[in-house]
């Protein structure tokens, strides 16, 4: 790592930030102790940081391999996690590249970082020195740490590895590293609050039926793309009353929350299309709170399988897209017009719709192909 920090190497990296990386890889390195692959990796890191975690765009910061960059949280989600979390002691048991740990650590007096990958460990330790952030650094794995540890912490954070030794993605809790089902009881002995970051693809009902003491699950999206699930575990039994919170960062959507156990008893009313159409954002759709959102916002569903809602009045704070719509006849769809096309619970895909009606993507208007309980409909926004 010291060689990559050489002044001449850093100047070369900064001078080639806009150069085509494939062509750069074909060149011979100008530096005896630094390969062109290492140089390109640092350029890639700076490019990723510009979009994903711009706080790391500082002189002297070292970036890890691609997989660690991909798996690291974004600055936006890390800053969100850190809100309202304070205390004396915080430990990250699977530090990785340390993005979450950096922002979570701001509100704690004592910070401990555990990372088993020695190369990644040294990178994080170096970067935190550059960022003037103090911590206790332990190059260890979670299981060995738990065997030797005698401390308690106000907050434990962990982001289990979701790939096996062949880099195949894993989703079941027992297949993650560490195995959450094996370590949960041990973790609760040393902290009353545990936060676990999980894949956005994991099933919420599976989580609640498998893990103990889940107080809350947060579904975090950025600009309508679900990025991760956060599971908050406490020392108290509370799965029946687990709170589900849906967040869509970098949008105007307000968070939406409901009690998981209330979803089954909640009921949606149904209606034909009224003046306004409501399309929940993807964090809400991921939550499965389809009846809860209908009840809480007093909007009616078009169809049990569409997850589109409607009303005769405008609800400005609905967490998702709001369109004023009218039902149109297929004959009113003119050839070569441009629309943003949405097809849900409808026999044709957007591509098939474009081909059938000879229309293309674009413009400001929407064409929504869906169905109510009575019939298939085409809706146009205006």
C-alpha positions in Angstrom: 0.0 0.0 0.0 2.8 2.4 0.7 4.0 2.3 -2.9 0.6 3.4 -4.2 0.8 6.4 -1.9 4.1 7.6 -3.5 3.7 11.2 -4.6 4.6 10.5 -8.3 2.2 7.6 -8.4 -0.7 9.7 -6.9 0.0 12.4 -9.5 -0.1 9.9 -12.3 -3.4 8.5 -11.0 -5.0 12.0 -10.8 -3.7 12.9 -14.3 -5.4 9.8 -15.8 -8.8 10.0 -14.2 -10.5 10.5 -17.6 -8.4 8.1 -19.6 -9.9 4.9 -21.1 -9.1 2.3 -18.5 -8.9 -0.6 -21.0 -6.2 1.2 -23.0 -4.4 2.2 -19.8 -4.2 -1.5 -18.8 -2.4 -2.3 -22.0 0.4 0.1 -21.1 3.5 -0.7 -19.0 3.6 0.8 -15.6 6.0 3.7 -15.1 6.7 2.5 -11.6 8.8 -0.5 -10.6 6.8 -1.3 -7.4 3.3 -0.4 -8.6 1.5 -2.4 -11.4 -0.8 -0.8 -13.9 -3.6 -3.0 -12.5 -3.0 -1.3 -9.1 -3.1 2.1 -10.7 -6.3 1.4 -12.7 -7.9 0.0 -9.5 -7.3 3.4 -7.7 -8.7 5.3 -10.7 -11.8 3.0 -10.6 -12.1 3.7 -6.9 -12.1 7.5 -7.4 -14.7 7.2 -10.1 -17.0 5.1 -7.9 -16.4 7.5 -4.9 -17.4 10.5 -7.0 -20.9 9.0 -7.3 -21.2 6.7 -4.3 -19.2 8.2 -1.4 -17.8 11.6 -2.4 -16.5 12.3 1.2 -13.6 10.0 0.2 -12.3 12.2 -2.6 -9.3 13.3 -0.5 -5.6 13.1 -1.1 -4.1 9.9 0.3 -7.3 7.8 0.3 -6.7 4.2 -0.9 -9.4 2.2 -2.6 -10.0 -1.6 -2.3 -10.8 -4.1 -5.1 -14.0 -3.9 -7.1 -16.0 -6.4 -5.1 -15.5 -4.3 -1.9 -16.5 -1.1 -3.7 -19.6 -2.8 -5.0 -20.6 -4.2 -1.6 -20.0 -1.0 0.3 -22.9 1.2 1.3 -23.4 4.5 -0.4 -22.8 7.7 1.5 -26.5 8.5 1.3 -27.6 5.3 2.9 -24.8 5.5 5.5 -25.8 9.0 6.5 -29.4 7.9 6.8 -28.5 5.0 9.1 -26.5 7.3 11.4 -29.5 9.5 12.2 -30.8 9.2 15.7 -28.2 6.6 16.8 -26.1 7.7 19.7 -24.3 6.2 22.7 -21.0 5.6 24.3 -19.7 2.5 22.5 -20.3 1.2 19.0 -18.8 -1.8 17.2 -18.9 -2.8 13.6 -18.2 -6.6 13.5 -17.9 -6.8 9.6 -16.3 -3.4 8.8 -15.6 -4.0 5.1 -14.6 -0.7 3.5 -16.0 1.1 6.5 -18.5 3.5 4.9 -21.3 2.7 7.4 -18.9 2.6 10.3 -17.5 6.1 9.4 -20.9 7.8 9.6 -22.2 5.7 12.5 -19.1 6.4 14.5 -19.8 10.2 14.6 -22.3 9.8 17.4 -20.3 7.4 19.7 -17.5 8.1 22.0 -15.7 4.7 21.6 -15.6 3.0 18.2 -14.3 -0.6 17.5 -13.9 -1.9 14.0 -13.4 -5.6 13.4 -12.4 -6.8 9.9 -11.0 -10.3 9.0 -9.5 -9.4 5.6 -6.0 -8.1 6.4 -5.6 -6.1 3.2 -9.0 -4.4 3.6 -8.2 -3.9 7.3 -5.0 -2.0 6.6 -6.8 0.2 3.9 -9.5 1.2 6.4 -7.0 1.9 9.1 -5.0 4.1 6.8 -8.1 5.9 5.5 -9.4 6.7 8.9 -6.1 8.3 9.8 -6.3 10.5 6.7 -9.9 11.4 7.8 -8.8 12.2 11.3 -11.2 9.6 12.8 -10.1 7.4 15.8 -11.1 3.8 16.4 -9.9 0.6 18.0 -8.9 -1.6 15.0 -9.0 -5.4 15.3 -7.9 -7.6 12.4 -10.0 -10.6 13.5 -13.1 -12.5 12.4 -16.4 -12.2 14.2 -16.4 -15.7 15.7 -12.9 -15.4 17.3 -13.7 -11.9 18.5 -16.8 -13.2 20.3 -14.9 -16.0 22.0 -12.4 -13.5 23.5 -14.5 -10.4 24.1 -15.5 -9.4 27.6 -16.9 -5.9 26.7 -20.5 -4.7 26.1 -21.6 -2.2 23.5 -24.5 0.2 23.1 -24.7 -0.7 19.4 -23.6 -3.6 17.2 -23.6 -3.2 13.5 -22.9 -6.0 11.0 -23.2 -6.5 7.2 -22.8 -10.3 6.6 -21.0 -11.4 3.5 -23.6 -12.5 0.9 -21.3 -14.5 -1.4 -19.7 -17.9 -1.0 -16.1 -18.8 -1.8 -17.1 -19.0 -5.5 -18.6 -15.5 -5.4 -22.1 -16.8 -5.8 -24.8 -14.7 -4.2 -26.5 -16.1 -1.1 -29.7 -15.0 0.5 -30.7 -17.4 3.3 -29.6 -16.3 6.8 -27.8 -19.6 7.5 -25.8 -19.2 4.3 -24.4 -15.8 5.1 -21.0 -15.2 6.7 -21.4 -15.0 9.7 -24.4 -17.3 10.1 -26.8 -15.0 11.8 -28.8 -17.8 13.3 -25.7 -19.1 15.1 -24.5 -15.8 16.5 -27.6 -13.9 17.3 -27.8 -15.1 20.9 -24.1 -14.3 21.5 -24.6 -10.8 20.1 -27.5 -10.1 22.4 -25.3 -11.0 25.4 -23.0 -8.0 24.6 -25.5 -5.4 23.3 -29.2 -4.6 23.6 -29.3 -3.2 20.1 -28.1 -4.9 16.9 -28.4 -3.5 13.3 -28.0 -5.9 10.4 -27.7 -4.8 6.8 -29.2 -7.4 4.4 -29.9 -7.8 0.6 -32.9 -5.9 -0.8 -34.0 -9.3 -2.3 -34.5 -11.0 1.1 -38.1 -11.9 2.0 -39.5 -9.9 4.9 -41.9 -12.6 6.1 -38.9 -15.0 6.1 -36.9 -12.6 8.2 -39.6 -12.1 10.8 -40.3 -15.8 11.1 -36.6 -16.7 11.4 -34.8 -14.0 13.4 -35.7 -13.2 17.1 -36.6 -9.9 18.6 -37.0 -7.7 15.5 -38.2 -4.3 16.5 -38.0 -2.7 13.1 -37.2 -3.4 9.5 -36.2 -0.4 7.3 -36.4 -0.7 3.5 -34.1 1.9 2.0 -34.3 3.0 -1.6 -32.5 5.7 -3.4 -34.4 7.4 -6.2 -36.9 4.5 -6.2 -34.3 1.7 -6.4 -34.3 -0.5 -3.3 -30.7 -0.7 -2.0 -30.8 -2.6 1.3 -32.8 -3.8 4.2 -31.9 -2.8 7.8 -33.0 -5.1 10.6 -33.1 -3.7 14.1 -32.9 -6.3 16.8 -33.3 -5.6 20.5 -33.1 -7.6 23.7 -37.0 -7.5 24.0 -39.3 -9.9 22.2 -41.3 -7.9 19.6 -41.7 -9.7 16.3 -45.5 -9.5 16.4 -45.3 -5.7 16.5 -42.4 -5.3 14.1 -42.5 -1.8 12.6 -41.8 -1.7 8.8 -40.5 1.7 7.6 -40.2 2.5 3.9 -37.8 5.2 2.8 -37.0 6.6 -0.6 -34.0 8.8 -0.3 -33.2 11.7 -2.7 -36.9 12.0 -3.5 -39.8 14.1 -2.2 -41.4 11.0 -0.7 -42.0 11.0 3.0 -41.2 7.7 4.9 -44.1 5.3 5.2 -44.5 3.0 8.3 -46.9 0.3 9.4 -47.0 -2.5 11.9 -46.3 -5.8 10.2 -48.8 -7.8 12.2 -51.6 -5.3 11.3 -51.2 -6.0 7.5 -53.3 -9.2 7.6 -56.2 -7.6 9.4 -56.1 -4.4 7.2 -58.4 -4.4 4.2 -58.4 -2.6 0.9 -61.5 -1.2 -0.7 -61.8 -1.4 -4.5 -62.9 1.1 -7.0 -63.0 1.8 -10.7 -60.6 4.6 -11.9 -61.2 7.9 -10.2 -59.4 11.3 -10.9 -56.0 10.4 -9.3 -53.8 7.3 -9.7 -51.3 6.5 -7.0 -48.3 4.2 -7.7 -46.4 3.3 -4.5 -42.6 3.7 -4.6 -40.5 0.5 -4.7 -39.7 0.6 -1.0 -43.4 0.4 -0.2 -43.9 -2.3 -2.8 -41.1 -4.3 -1.3 -42.7 -4.0 2.2 -45.9 -5.8 1.1 -48.0 -3.3 3.0 -50.6 -3.1 0.3 -53.7 -3.1 2.6 -52.0 -0.9 5.2 -51.3 1.9 2.7 -54.8 1.7 1.4 -56.2 2.1 4.9 -53.8 4.7 6.2 -54.2 7.0 3.2 -57.8 6.2 2.6 -57.3 5.3 -1.1 -58.9 2.5 -3.0 -57.3 -0.3 -5.1 -58.0 -0.9 -8.7 -57.4 -4.7 -8.5 -56.0 -7.2 -5.9 -53.0 -7.8 -8.1 -52.2 -4.3 -9.5 -51.1 -2.4 -6.4 -52.4 0.8 -8.0 -54.6 3.1 -5.9 -57.1 5.8 -6.8 -59.1 8.6 -5.3 -61.2 11.6 -6.3 -59.1 14.0 -4.3 -55.3 14.8 -4.3 -53.1 13.2 -1.6 -49.9 15.2 -1.9 -48.0 13.2 0.6 -48.6 9.7 -0.8 -45.2 7.9 -1.0 -44.9 7.3 -4.7 -46.0 8.7 -8.1 -49.2 10.7 -8.3 -50.9 11.1 -11.6 -54.1 12.8 -12.7 -55.6 10.3 -15.2 -58.4 9.6 -17.6 -59.5 6.3 -19.2 -59.0 6.4 -22.9 -60.0 4.2 -25.8 -57.2 2.3 -27.6 -58.2 4.2 -30.7 -57.0 7.4 -29.1 -53.4 6.2 -28.9 -51.9 7.9 -32.0 -49.1 6.4 -34.0 -45.6 7.8 -33.4 -46.7 9.5 -30.1 -44.2 9.4 -27.2 -45.2 8.2 -23.7 -43.7 6.9 -20.6 -45.3 3.4 -20.6 -46.3 1.5 -17.5 -47.8 -2.0 -17.7 -49.0 -3.8 -14.5 -51.3 -6.7 -14.3 -51.9 -6.5 -18.1 -51.3 -9.1 -20.8 -48.7 -7.1 -22.8 -45.3 -5.9 -21.7 -44.2 -2.3 -22.4 -42.2 -3.5 -25.4 -45.1 -5.3 -26.8 -47.3 -2.3 -26.2 -44.9 0.0 -28.1 -44.8 -2.4 -31.0 -48.6 -2.9 -31.1 -49.5 0.8 -31.0 -46.4 2.0 -32.8 -45.4 4.4 -30.1 -42.1 5.2 -28.4 -40.7 6.1 -25.0 -40.3 9.7 -24.0 -42.2 12.9 -23.4 -43.9 14.0 -20.1 -47.2 12.0 -20.4 -47.8 8.5 -19.2 -49.8 5.6 -20.6 -50.7 3.1 -18.0 -52.0 -0.3 -19.1 -53.6 -2.2 -16.2 -57.0 -3.6 -15.1 -59.7 -2.9 -12.5 -61.8 -5.7 -11.0 -64.2 -5.2 -13.9 -62.1 -4.7 -17.0 -58.7 -4.0 -18.6 -58.1 -0.2 -19.0 -55.7 2.2 -20.6 -55.1 5.4 -18.6 -53.5 8.6 -19.8 -52.0 11.2 -17.5 -52.7 14.8 -18.1 
